[in-house]
Amino acid sequence: MKKHIWLVLLILIFALSGCNKVDFTLTKTTYELYVNESIDLEYQTKTSNLKIEIKIEDETIASANEVTIKGLSAGETKAKVVVNEKEQKQEITIIVSEVPYLRVEPESKNTTREEELALNLVTNISNPVYTYTSSNPSVASVNSQGVIHTHTYGNALITVHEANTNLTVTFEVFVSEAKV
C-alpha cells in the first residue's frame, strides 16, 4: 500500500511540475535595427495571456516594452526573455545601427565644357556599392568611378544609387560656354 501511495505522489508531482511549463519558443535570436526603429520579438506559443518581459543588458543601446524592442544608439547588447516570470534558456542579441545616409556636396556645379569633375559623396554606409547615371550624357557623362566629363552646353542630372541601402542622391551640372 505504501508503494502505491508513493507511486501516486510521484505521478502527481510530475503532473503538477508540467503545469508550470510555458509553451514558448523564440523563433529569432538576433535582431538588427536602426536607431529609433522598433521591432517585435518573434516567438511561437499556443498559450494565451503570456506575460513577456525583455531584460536588456545595456539600456543605452536598446529599450523594450513587453514584446517591442527599440533601438536607442548604435551598438550591440544581449537580452534575456522572461515569460510568466520564468527566464528562458535562449538569450537574444540586439544590434543597433545608425540610420544610413548618402549625400553629395555640393548638390550642383556650374562649369564649362571639357571639364572633369569628381563627386564628393558623404555617407556612413560600410562598403558602399555605387552606380552612376546621367540624364543627359551628351552634356555630361559619368563613368563607373563617378567621374563626370562635360561635353557641351546644357544641364544634366547625375544620379548616384547605392545598391546595399537603395539610397539615391542627385548632382546637377550646369555647363556653360567652352573655355577660352
JOHUBEL-V370488 format. One record per residue. RES is the residue in one letter. PSI is psi in whole degrees, -180 to 180 (* if undefined). Layout:
{{RES:PSI} {RES:PSI}}
//
This chain:
{{M:-42} {K:-36} {K:-42} {H:-38} {I:-45} {W:-39} {L:-44} {V:-43} {L:-43} {L:-44} {I:-41} {L:-42} {I:-46} {F:-40} {A:-44} {L:-35} {S:-30} {G:-22} {C:-27} {N:-12} {K:135} {V:129} {D:91} {F:126} {T:126} {L:129} {T:-7} {K:135} {T:-7} {T:127} {Y:122} {E:126} {L:169} {Y:163} {V:135} {N:6} {E:148} {S:149} {I:146} {D:146} {L:136} {E:123} {Y:167} {Q:142} {T:154} {K:-1} {T:137} {S:166} {N:42} {L:143} {K:107} {I:134} {E:138} {I:119} {K:106} {I:133} {E:-52} {D:98} {E:3} {T:-19} {I:-42} {A:157} {S:166} {A:144} {N:105} {E:-107} {V:8} {T:129} {I:135} {K:132} {G:130} {L:-42} {S:160} {A:137} {G:-175} {E:139} {T:163} {K:161} {A:151} {K:145} {V:129} {V:125} {V:122} {N:45} {E:21} {K:119} {E:134} {Q:157} {K:-35} {Q:140} {E:161} {I:154} {T:133} {I:123} {I:118} {V:130} {S:156} {E:151} {V:128} {P:145} {Y:156} {L:128} {R:161} {V:136} {E:126} {P:176} {E:-11} {S:167} {K:134} {N:129} {T:-176} {T:176} {R:157} {E:41} {E:159} {E:126} {L:141} {A:134} {L:141} {N:96} {L:134} {V:125} {T:162} {N:15} {I:129} {S:132} {N:59} {P:149} {V:110} {Y:147} {T:147} {Y:138} {T:154} {S:138} {S:-19} {N:76} {P:-20} {S:-24} {V:-51} {A:123} {S:162} {V:136} {N:-179} {S:-12} {Q:1} {G:15} {V:128} {I:135} {H:123} {T:145} {H:-49} {T:171} {Y:138} {G:-168} {N:149} {A:145} {L:118} {I:124} {T:131} {V:124} {H:130} {E:122} {A:-36} {N:-33} {T:-11} {N:23} {L:148} {T:139} {V:161} {T:154} {F:124} {E:133} {V:126} {F:110} {V:121} {S:-163} {E:156} {A:162} {K:151} {V:*}}
//
